[in-house]
Amino acid sequence: MPQLIFIVIGFGALTVGSVFGYLARQSIARRQIGSIEEKITTMMEVAKTEAKDMIFRAKDRSVKFLEEAKKEEKERMFQLTRQAERVLRKEEALDRKGDIFEKEKNDLVYKVEEVKRIKTEVAKMHEEERKVLETIAKMSEQEAKNNLLQTVEKDYRDEIIKTIKKLEQEKVDTIEKKAFDIMALSIQRYARSNVADIMTSAVSIPNDELKGRIIGREGRNIKALERATGVEIIVDETPGVITISGFNPIRREIARITIDKLIKDGRIQPAKIEEKVEEARKEIKQKIQEMGEAAVSEVGIIGFPAQIIHLLGRLYFRTSYGQNVLLHSIEAAHLAGMLARELGVNIEIAKKGALLHDIGKAVDHEIEGTHVELGRKILEKYGIEQGVIRAMESHHEDYPFSTPESYIVAAAEAVSAARPGARKDTLENYLKRLEELEKIANSFAGVEKAYAIQAGREIRIFVTPEKIDDLGAIKLAREIADRIQEELKYPGEIKVNVIRELRAVEYAK
């Protein structure tokens, strides 16, 4: 029973608590709703206030924008009005000028018509006068003219001839005097010393004991040296000197450098000789390049291809009638430049033409053709300008003189060659004979090298052993001797020496 009471009481308390809790929640909820409504009301009032402010500000901005737009539109209309006024004034000016031009045009047309009318009247009057004169003189106008000329010619014939001859002579005298003055001035302005090339080179040695070492056992060293260089080594009783003989300056220089190197090295044997000869050839090649560059630099010319400069350097080792070809070319280039400056023509073309006028001689012993024709082909091959080619091709009158520079090059070349002591005809003929001697030998099949030695009294011919046997070597010597007898003129006799050498080389591995 007590338990039941406790249950009833607890249930009642629970019920009462639930009711009070419900009422409390309702009260709290009503208070919260009232607070939210107040917040919303407040926010709406604030929003209305801000909206009014924004509307006011927008109206102010709109008013300002409209005012600025009206101001800009007013300014634009003002500018357009000014432009329209300027255009109107220009049109009025053009109208006035058009009226003036039209008036002047009408005046000119009137004047032209008036001139035509006057010309017609003059021509008519002239024709009438001519007819009257022909009637009076009983001859036509052409007949009267011819008659007058014949009379004048008859009366003053001798005087006219004398006057013409006098003028021609004065012209010739003036031109010759001017030419002599220019030539003399150019020669005086340019002067250099040229040393004539000789046929021998001397090599100084520290002592005469080296002569025996250079000769070698059974002469093998000197033979190897002569074969490798193509010159003759003269070892005589002259103290402290070994003489190198040969007509080719390049070969002599190679031999001289080789001997100097062998003396410094101390080892003189065939294998070392071949090594030093090859080194000397490289040095000569370098010297050729340096001489070509020095020549171009001295003349003051730039822009030549490297091949042209190399060929110019080779001219240092060529002679023409005993005159060094490179020094002759430099001399002619300086003279040509001075002549061109005095005459007012192209100085650069004149210099280039004179410097390159003998370029063909750098290869003329290797290729068929005259040095002028070879020079033209070389210059065309390496892209030298046509003005320079035309200037150099006429210096021997193989081609007609086509430009003022061609005359100048020919004159400069002639002056350089004609001065006393510049050339020696005997030496040149002698060198040509030696060149032809080697040329004949090299023309036969199987010939490897050919050297004219002992001042042209002997020619040594090295043949390829695989192509020519011993019997063939004997036959070749006879054939070459016969060709020399038929084609060359020479005093005494020429020894033809055919050398056939076979080397067998093997390697032990």
Order of alpha helices (4+ residues) and beta strands (2+ residues): alpha-alpha-beta-alpha-alpha-beta-beta-alpha-alpha-alpha-beta-beta-alpha-alpha-alpha-alpha-alpha-alpha-beta-beta-alpha-beta
